């Protein structure tokens, strides 16, 4: 065991206590709970590390914690966020979401996998490096925002305003971990998103359902509109949308074919009889990573409480998200959706854009990618599962790809982490492996 590993072992209890302190502080951006207090905790920890820090205010939003430490020919940006998802429903947690608890080798708390565990593991890896190996061999720039869980509405303007400050040769992104078989995964991009709310209106107030004979029902109006967006076998039928989707390149296709996708284990874990369209093998993996989605995330209309209430609703609303692949953009999808509905006579349906983010892809054979693969092999003892992109979304494009900065991932989550759900958790062992991975990534990328 070298000095780096020895230091981690000697400081395990303190490292866990630091993480738990951060987890005890709520930071729910959607509800404006604990945001200033959490930003102060993060900047205090970076100051303790020896970083030069700034709390950069965001007009109309939550501040960005920025820090710099080290020096060298290369610069590694570390992007994380200090906000977390709302903890509800609270009754499904086996311990309070902001009272971190270790059970059977796992640490349970809201935000431990997304993203406070990853954030703290990066900080502690740098502390360990400084304590055992001396000065950092490269410059590290921390960008820790407070709005990722509400769609990073101000990060694009922030990135463009501070572009000269945010130069880097690569970026370690906020997510990552192990798959259902315990294999470490690396991703080099993510899908974009176009999140919208559709509204339909009927009478000027809720009415007795007896009037459904003669008064239009906005809930049915939305159902009919929604039925034009997808076929029963899950093909998106928004006019022209699929025409813009590019297929995987030859190199991307080869990468997809190499991804181990545990189909039977996943179906059993999710309790589903089959995947969409009964897909298997390469076609299943290709769909997952390189097809867009059109997902009903929620539908609200009328009365949904216990018992019956014979009501004709005055309003109906549905939340949709489109996960975007190259070459789709939020603006394009929004325009195509509007025109699609208008052509079918649904000009009365209102479309409100809630969130929009571009897809992002980085080279899988550049210096950062090769360094992250080598680091993963050294720490985890086997080749990582390399994915071209995540099926989820984030503000990677404005912060990184727009400026030509490649990205990589790597963290402490796993298939049991319940990210965004009750009983969010990480394996304690995986957490300390993540610290080692960041240390090895620094070594590999600087060399």
BELWO-V207575 format. One record per residue. N is the residue number from 0. RES is the residue in one letter. SS is DSSP state (h for helix, s for strand, l for the rest). PSI is psi in degrees with one decimal (none if undefined). BURIAL is + if it has 24 or more other ideal C-beta (glycine too) atoms within 12 Angstrom, else -. Layout:
N/RES/SS/PSI/BURIAL
N/RES/SS/PSI/BURIAL
This chain:
0/X/l/125.5/-
1/X/l/177.9/-
2/X/h/-34.4/-
3/X/h/-50.4/+
4/X/h/-38.1/-
5/X/h/-41.0/-
6/X/h/-42.8/+
7/X/h/-47.3/+
8/X/h/-42.9/-
9/X/h/-22.0/-
10/X/l/17.8/-
11/X/h/-49.1/-
12/X/h/-42.8/-
13/X/h/-42.6/-
14/X/h/-44.2/+
15/X/h/-39.6/+
16/X/h/-38.9/-
17/X/h/-44.5/+
18/X/h/-42.8/+
19/X/h/-35.3/+
20/X/h/-43.5/-
21/X/h/-38.2/+
22/X/h/-28.6/+
23/X/h/-21.3/+
24/X/l/109.6/+
25/X/l/146.3/+
26/X/l/67.4/+
27/X/s/100.2/+
28/X/h/-35.2/+
29/X/h/-23.6/+
30/X/h/5.5/-
31/X/l/48.9/-
32/X/s/117.3/+
33/X/l/20.2/+
34/X/h/-46.4/+
35/X/h/-42.9/-
36/X/h/-39.2/+
37/X/h/-41.8/+
38/X/h/-40.0/+
39/X/h/-38.8/-
40/X/h/-42.7/+
41/X/h/-45.4/+
42/X/h/-32.7/+
43/X/h/-38.7/-
44/X/h/-37.8/+
45/X/h/-36.8/+
46/X/h/-41.5/-
47/X/h/-32.3/-
48/X/h/-23.7/+
49/X/l/9.3/-
50/X/l/151.5/+
51/X/s/119.6/-
52/X/s/156.7/+
53/X/s/137.3/-
54/X/s/104.0/+
55/X/s/114.9/+
56/X/l/148.8/-
57/X/l/115.8/+
58/X/l/122.7/-
59/X/l/10.2/-
60/X/l/-161.5/+
61/X/l/145.3/+
62/X/l/158.0/+
63/X/s/130.3/+
64/X/s/120.9/+
65/X/s/138.1/+
66/X/s/148.1/+
67/X/s/140.6/+
68/X/s/145.2/+
69/X/s/177.1/+
70/X/l/153.5/-
71/X/l/176.6/-
72/X/l/-22.6/-
73/X/l/156.0/+
74/X/s/128.7/+
75/X/s/118.8/+
76/X/s/141.2/+
77/X/s/112.4/+
78/X/s/126.7/+
79/X/s/179.8/+
80/X/s/147.9/+
81/X/l/-2.8/+
82/X/l/158.9/+
83/X/s/167.4/+
84/X/l/154.0/+
85/X/l/145.6/+
86/X/l/-11.9/+
87/X/l/147.8/-
88/X/l/126.1/-
89/X/h/-28.6/-
90/X/h/-9.0/-
91/X/h/-2.6/-
92/X/l/140.0/+
93/X/l/-10.2/-
94/X/l/154.1/+
95/X/l/139.2/-
96/X/l/-27.8/+
97/X/l/27.1/+
98/X/l/79.8/-
99/X/l/135.5/+
100/X/s/136.8/+
101/X/s/124.4/+
102/X/s/124.7/-
103/X/l/42.6/-
104/X/l/9.1/-
105/X/s/143.9/+
106/X/s/120.6/+
107/X/s/128.9/+
108/X/l/153.0/+
109/X/l/127.9/+
110/X/l/-2.6/+
111/X/h/-34.5/+
112/X/h/-24.8/+
113/X/h/85.6/+
114/X/h/14.7/+
115/X/h/-30.9/+
116/X/h/-46.1/+
117/X/h/-42.9/+
118/X/h/-50.2/+
119/X/h/-33.2/+
120/X/h/-34.8/+
121/X/h/-44.8/+
122/X/h/-45.6/+
123/X/h/-28.9/+
124/X/h/-41.6/+
125/X/h/-40.9/+
126/X/h/-45.2/+
127/X/h/-41.6/+
128/X/h/-49.6/+
129/X/h/-35.4/+
130/X/h/-23.7/-
131/X/h/-23.1/+
132/X/h/-4.0/+
133/X/l/-156.1/-
134/X/l/148.8/-
135/X/l/145.0/+
136/X/l/3.7/+
137/X/l/170.1/+
138/X/s/139.6/+
139/X/s/132.9/+
140/X/s/119.4/+
141/X/s/130.6/+
142/X/s/106.9/+
143/X/s/104.7/+
144/X/s/170.0/+
145/X/l/18.5/+
146/X/l/15.0/+
147/X/h/-37.8/+
148/X/h/-3.4/+
149/X/h/22.5/+
150/X/l/9.7/+
151/X/l/54.0/+
152/X/l/-21.9/+
153/X/l/1.8/+
154/X/h/-32.7/+
155/X/h/-48.7/+
156/X/h/-36.7/-
157/X/h/-47.5/+
158/X/h/-38.8/+
159/X/h/-36.7/-
160/X/h/-36.8/-
161/X/l/29.3/+
162/X/l/-40.6/-
163/X/l/-27.5/-
164/X/l/-27.2/+
165/X/l/23.1/+
166/X/l/144.0/-
167/X/l/162.5/+
168/X/l/-10.9/+
169/X/s/164.7/+
170/X/s/130.4/+
171/X/s/113.0/+
172/X/l/167.1/+
173/X/l/-10.6/+
174/X/l/173.9/+
175/X/l/166.5/+
176/X/s/-147.6/+
177/X/s/153.8/+
178/X/l/-172.1/+
179/X/l/-19.4/+
180/X/l/8.9/-
181/X/l/17.5/-
182/X/l/136.0/+
183/X/s/135.4/+
184/X/s/144.6/+
185/X/s/137.1/+
186/X/s/152.6/+
187/X/l/27.0/+
188/X/s/-172.7/+
189/X/s/165.3/+
190/X/s/156.3/+
191/X/s/-174.4/+
192/X/s/145.5/+
193/X/s/106.5/+
194/X/s/122.0/+
195/X/s/159.0/+
196/X/s/129.8/+
197/X/s/135.5/+
198/X/s/138.7/+
199/X/s/142.4/+
200/X/s/144.1/+
201/X/l/-119.4/+
202/X/l/172.3/-
203/X/l/2.6/-
204/X/l/159.7/-
205/X/l/145.0/+
206/X/s/165.0/+
207/X/s/136.0/-
208/X/h/-10.6/-
209/X/h/-26.0/-
210/X/h/3.7/-
211/X/h/-12.8/-
212/X/h/-31.8/-
213/X/l/-10.5/-
214/X/l/129.5/-
215/X/l/144.1/-
216/X/l/113.1/+
217/X/h/-26.1/+
218/X/h/-45.2/+
219/X/h/-36.4/-
220/X/h/-45.0/+
221/X/h/-40.1/+
222/X/h/-44.5/-
223/X/h/-39.4/-
224/X/h/-43.5/+
225/X/h/-33.9/+
226/X/l/-14.4/-
227/X/l/-6.8/+
228/X/l/-24.9/+
229/X/s/152.3/+
230/X/l/162.9/-
231/X/l/-22.6/-
232/X/l/24.3/-
233/X/l/33.5/-
234/X/l/127.9/-
235/X/s/130.1/+
236/X/l/16.3/+
237/X/l/124.5/+
238/X/l/120.1/-
239/X/l/-9.8/-
240/X/l/-49.3/+
241/X/h/-18.4/+
242/X/h/-23.7/-
243/X/h/-9.6/+
244/X/l/121.7/+
245/X/l/144.0/-
246/X/l/164.4/-
247/X/l/144.8/+
248/X/l/170.5/-
249/X/h/-41.7/-
250/X/h/-40.9/-
251/X/h/-38.2/+
252/X/h/-41.7/-
253/X/h/-38.6/-
254/X/h/-42.7/+
255/X/h/-39.8/+
256/X/h/-21.2/-
257/X/h/-6.9/-
258/X/l/121.8/+
259/X/l/116.7/-
260/X/l/106.9/+
261/X/l/80.0/-
262/X/h/-51.4/+
263/X/h/-40.2/-
264/X/h/-39.6/-
265/X/h/-42.7/-
266/X/h/-40.7/-
267/X/h/-41.5/-
268/X/h/-37.2/-
269/X/h/-5.4/-
270/X/l/50.2/-
271/X/l/145.9/-
272/X/l/-27.7/-
273/X/l/162.7/-
274/X/l/167.0/-
275/X/h/136.9/-
276/X/h/13.4/-
277/X/h/30.8/-
278/X/l/149.7/-
279/X/l/169.9/-
280/X/h/-142.9/-
281/X/h/-41.4/-
282/X/h/-34.1/-
283/X/h/-47.1/+
284/X/h/-41.0/+
285/X/h/-42.6/+
286/X/h/-42.4/+
287/X/h/-39.9/+
288/X/h/-28.1/+
289/X/h/14.4/+
290/X/l/145.0/+
291/X/l/170.0/+
292/X/l/162.4/+
293/X/l/101.8/+
294/X/s/130.1/+
295/X/s/112.7/+
296/X/s/-20.8/-
297/X/s/148.5/-
298/X/s/129.9/+
299/X/s/124.9/-
300/X/s/145.3/+
301/X/l/-145.4/+
302/X/l/128.0/-
303/X/l/14.1/-
304/X/l/-174.5/-
305/X/l/151.8/-
306/X/l/-168.5/-
307/X/l/148.4/-
308/X/l/112.0/-
309/X/l/88.9/-
310/X/s/144.3/+
311/X/s/106.4/+
312/X/l/150.8/+
313/X/l/-18.4/+
314/X/s/148.8/+
315/X/s/144.4/+
316/X/s/138.5/+
317/X/s/140.1/+
318/X/s/129.0/+
319/X/s/141.7/+
320/X/s/140.2/+
321/X/s/115.1/+
322/X/s/130.7/+
323/X/s/136.3/+
324/X/l/166.3/+
325/X/l/132.0/+
326/X/l/46.3/-
327/X/l/146.1/+
328/X/l/156.9/+
329/X/h/-40.3/+
330/X/h/-40.2/-
331/X/h/-46.8/+
332/X/h/-42.3/+
333/X/h/-43.2/+
334/X/h/-44.0/+
335/X/h/-39.1/+
336/X/h/-44.1/+
337/X/h/-46.7/+
338/X/h/-37.3/-
339/X/h/-48.1/+
340/X/h/-40.1/+
341/X/h/-39.8/-
342/X/h/-24.8/-
343/X/l/13.0/-
344/X/l/12.1/-
345/X/l/42.8/+
346/X/l/-19.2/-
347/X/l/-16.3/-
348/X/l/126.8/+
349/X/s/136.2/+
350/X/s/121.7/+
351/X/s/122.2/-
352/X/s/122.1/+
353/X/s/-35.2/+
354/X/s/140.6/+
355/X/s/128.1/+
356/X/s/143.6/+
357/X/l/149.9/+
358/X/l/159.6/+
359/X/s/138.5/+
360/X/s/140.6/+
361/X/l/157.8/+
362/X/l/140.6/+
363/X/l/4.8/+
364/X/l/18.0/-
365/X/l/177.0/-
366/X/h/-42.1/+
367/X/h/-43.9/+
368/X/h/-45.4/+
369/X/h/-36.7/+
370/X/h/-40.7/+
371/X/h/-36.0/+
372/X/h/-44.8/+
373/X/h/-39.5/+
374/X/h/-41.5/+
375/X/h/-42.8/+
376/X/h/-38.8/-
377/X/h/-39.4/+
378/X/h/-40.2/+
379/X/h/-6.4/+
380/X/l/14.0/-
381/X/l/163.5/-
382/X/l/137.4/-
383/X/l/160.6/+
384/X/s/115.5/+
385/X/s/120.9/+
386/X/s/139.8/+
387/X/l/-32.3/+
388/X/l/164.7/+
389/X/s/151.3/+
390/X/s/-13.9/+
391/X/s/-170.3/+
392/X/s/166.5/+
393/X/l/176.3/+
394/X/l/40.2/+
395/X/h/-38.6/+
396/X/h/-53.3/+
397/X/h/-32.0/+
398/X/h/-35.3/+
399/X/l/-66.6/+
400/X/h/-35.6/+
401/X/h/-26.7/-
402/X/h/7.3/+
403/X/l/22.9/-
404/X/l/117.9/+
405/X/l/157.6/+
406/X/s/157.0/+
407/X/s/169.9/+
408/X/l/-169.5/+
409/X/l/120.6/+
410/X/l/-159.3/+
411/X/l/9.4/+
412/X/s/168.9/+
413/X/l/-176.3/+
414/X/l/-13.9/+
415/X/l/11.1/+
416/X/l/-17.4/+
417/X/l/42.9/+
418/X/l/132.9/+
419/X/l/5.7/+
420/X/l/169.3/-
421/X/l/154.7/+
422/X/l/39.8/+
423/X/l/139.0/+
424/X/s/166.0/+
425/X/s/157.0/+
426/X/s/132.3/+
427/X/h/-40.3/+
428/X/h/-42.7/-
429/X/h/-33.8/+
430/X/h/-45.2/+
431/X/h/-29.1/+
432/X/h/-35.8/+
433/X/h/-36.7/+
434/X/h/-44.2/+
435/X/h/-38.2/+
436/X/h/-43.9/+
437/X/h/-41.0/+
438/X/h/-42.6/+
439/X/h/-34.8/+
440/X/h/-42.1/+
441/X/h/-45.5/+
442/X/h/-45.8/+
443/X/h/-42.6/+
444/X/h/-27.2/+
445/X/h/-19.8/+
446/X/l/none/-
